[in-house]
Amino acid sequence: MPGCSGAELAAVIRQDEACVGLPIVYLSCECNQEDQLSALTQGAEDFLTKPVSPAHLISIVTARALRGRQLRGLMERDRLTGLLNSASLKEQLRREMGRAARSGSPHAFAMIDLDHFKNVNDLHGHPAGDAVLVNLAKLLKRRLRKSDIIGRYGGEEFAVILPDTEPDTAFRVLDELRRRFAEVRHSVGPDTIQLSFSAGIASHPDHTHATLLLRAADAALYEAKRAGRDRVVGCAPEGSGPGSMLLQ
């Protein structure tokens, strides 16, 4: 359009990380194939030449939108568990922090780590370890609310965002999950094993920035590990002094 061509607009859109997976379809009177190919190099999925029937336009846009959603899902999800991956979880945490700041509502963030998980891989093999990770993911999805946001942070570490949740409630929820998970028997060939997890919790508005909230939950998780594992630890509010924890 005047002042900005479609190719220039596509190039600008592709500079935004949030729009990397956004499908782009050109609709133009341009018939020169070389110019069309040049425009497509900016990251577009299709080039439609006018005139085009409404039915054809709807069909193409619908197909590209569906494909874009599938690809976005693959980029945002952990392949093994189907939970959000670390990058997507952090983005969701930033969004929830912004929402909570605007509404003044509390929310909690929990880091979860399986205890002695390395022993499972060493003694029983990685397929057994993968089965344990999937079992924990299933428990979290089954026991938490649909509004809660669950992710695999990395390795044997998981994280949960609990919107509109007070710290005491978050602790009760995580501690109940801890007890439930300890009761699960994981099949390892002809045998079964049982594991525990440790968790650290930090809350908003006690911590007012996503990075600080994440660090606080991670510090509380470290304290849970140091204190003997198989427990939940809450982090004290900002300004309570270095290393302050609320041991539960």
KAFENJO-V677782 format. One record per run of one state. SS is the DSSP state (hx for helix, st for strand, lp for the rest). FROM is the first residue (numbers start at 1). TO is the last residue. If there is no record, write none. Layout:
SS_FROM_TO ; SS_FROM_TO
//
This chain:
lp_1_5 ; hx_6_14 ; lp_15_16 ; hx_17_19 ; lp_20_24 ; st_25_28 ; lp_29_32 ; hx_33_40 ; lp_41_45 ; st_46_49 ; lp_50_53 ; hx_54_76 ; st_77_77 ; lp_78_83 ; st_84_84 ; lp_85_85 ; hx_86_103 ; lp_104_106 ; st_107_114 ; lp_115_116 ; hx_117_124 ; lp_125_125 ; hx_126_143 ; lp_144_148 ; st_149_154 ; lp_155_156 ; st_157_163 ; lp_164_166 ; hx_167_183 ; lp_184_185 ; st_186_188 ; lp_189_190 ; st_191_193 ; lp_194_196 ; st_197_204 ; lp_205_209 ; hx_210_226 ; lp_227_231 ; st_232_235 ; lp_236_244 ; st_245_247 ; lp_248_248
//
